[in-house]
Amino acid sequence: QVQLVESGGGLVQAGGSLRLSCAASGSIFSIRSMGWYRQAPGKQRELVATITNGGSTIYADSVKDRSTISRDNAKNSVYLQMISLKPEDTAVYYCAAKTGWGPMYNNWGQGTQVTVAS
């Protein structure tokens, strides 16, 4: 199995920037894609961004112009750089990994809180 540990969350002022990191360990060879999801209070978990082993990326419309997802294969890590943060970005952000060739992300980190103050 894959273990995922997030870091970099915290309190940020509106308009600021933040970089989330996720370190993967375990069965790294089985990872096909990695990504970030978020869940705000009272809301369902939603996709933020994903990146495949080949480097293809997908972004949610709400963050597309303000976010960059990247990978560092040597460190088995994935990153999410966000700028121009808004209060509506406040959520618990989860690192995710997909193993095998199915469509579902099946490995999850514990989450890191991001709070954007207005």
C-alpha positions as CSV (number, residue, x, y, z in Angstrom):
1,Q,0.0,0.0,0.0
2,V,0.9,3.7,-0.3
3,Q,1.2,6.0,2.6
4,L,0.8,9.7,2.1
5,V,1.7,12.6,4.4
6,E,0.7,16.2,3.7
7,S,2.4,19.3,5.0
8,G,2.3,23.0,4.4
9,G,-1.2,23.9,5.5
10,G,-2.0,26.8,7.8
11,L,-3.5,30.2,8.1
12,V,-3.1,32.5,5.1
13,Q,-4.4,36.0,4.4
14,A,-6.7,36.5,1.5
15,G,-4.6,37.3,-1.6
16,G,-1.6,35.3,-0.3
17,S,0.0,32.2,-1.5
18,L,0.7,28.7,-0.1
19,R,2.5,25.6,-1.1
20,L,1.3,22.2,0.0
21,S,3.6,19.1,-0.1
22,C,2.8,15.4,-0.1
23,A,5.4,12.7,0.5
24,A,4.6,9.2,-0.6
25,S,6.1,6.0,0.7
26,G,5.4,2.3,0.5
27,S,4.5,0.8,-2.8
28,I,5.6,3.8,-4.9
29,F,6.0,1.6,-8.0
30,S,2.2,1.1,-8.1
31,I,1.3,4.8,-8.3
32,R,-0.2,5.9,-11.6
33,S,-1.6,9.3,-10.7
34,M,-1.5,11.7,-7.7
35,G,-3.6,14.6,-6.8
36,W,-5.2,16.9,-4.3
37,Y,-8.8,17.0,-3.1
38,R,-10.4,19.3,-0.6
39,Q,-13.4,19.3,1.7
40,A,-15.0,22.3,3.2
41,P,-17.3,22.1,6.3
42,G,-20.7,20.9,5.2
43,K,-19.5,20.2,1.6
44,Q,-18.5,17.1,-0.3
45,R,-15.0,16.4,-1.1
46,E,-14.0,17.8,-4.5
47,L,-11.1,17.5,-6.9
48,V,-8.6,20.3,-6.9
49,A,-5.9,19.0,-9.3
50,T,-4.4,15.8,-10.5
51,I,-1.2,14.8,-12.3
52,T,-0.4,11.5,-14.0
53,N,2.9,9.8,-14.1
54,G,3.3,11.2,-17.6
55,G,2.8,14.7,-16.5
56,S,-0.8,15.3,-17.7
57,T,-2.7,17.7,-15.4
58,I,-6.3,18.4,-14.6
59,Y,-7.6,21.3,-12.6
60,A,-10.9,22.2,-11.1
61,D,-12.4,25.3,-12.7
62,S,-12.4,27.1,-9.4
63,V,-8.6,26.9,-9.0
64,K,-7.4,26.5,-12.6
65,D,-6.0,30.1,-13.0
66,R,-4.5,30.1,-9.5
67,S,-2.9,26.7,-9.0
68,T,0.0,24.6,-10.2
69,I,0.4,20.9,-9.4
70,S,3.8,19.4,-9.8
71,R,5.8,16.2,-9.0
72,D,9.3,15.4,-7.9
73,N,9.8,11.7,-8.7
74,A,13.2,11.6,-7.0
75,K,11.5,12.6,-3.7
76,N,8.3,10.7,-4.3
77,S,6.4,13.9,-3.7
78,V,3.6,16.0,-5.2
79,Y,3.0,19.7,-4.6
80,L,0.2,22.2,-5.0
81,Q,1.2,25.8,-5.3
82,M,-1.7,28.2,-4.9
83,I,-1.8,32.0,-5.3
84,S,-4.4,34.7,-4.9
85,L,-6.1,32.7,-2.2
86,K,-9.7,33.4,-1.3
87,P,-11.8,32.6,1.8
88,E,-13.7,30.0,-0.2
89,D,-10.4,28.1,-0.6
90,T,-10.7,27.3,3.1
91,A,-10.9,23.5,3.5
92,V,-9.1,20.4,4.6
93,Y,-6.8,19.4,1.7
94,Y,-6.1,15.8,1.1
95,C,-3.3,14.2,-0.9
96,A,-4.4,11.3,-3.0
97,A,-2.8,8.6,-5.1
98,K,-4.2,6.2,-7.6
99,T,-2.7,2.7,-8.0
100,G,-3.5,0.4,-10.8
101,W,-5.4,1.4,-13.9
102,G,-8.8,2.0,-12.5
103,P,-10.4,5.5,-12.4
104,M,-10.7,5.9,-8.6
105,Y,-8.2,7.4,-6.2
106,N,-7.7,4.7,-3.6
107,N,-5.0,6.1,-1.3
108,W,-5.5,9.1,1.0
109,G,-3.5,11.2,3.4
110,Q,-4.8,12.4,6.7
111,G,-5.4,15.9,5.4
112,T,-4.0,19.3,6.2
113,Q,-6.1,22.4,7.1
114,V,-5.9,25.5,5.0
115,T,-7.6,28.5,6.3
116,V,-7.8,31.7,4.3
117,A,-8.7,34.8,6.4
118,S,-10.6,37.6,4.8
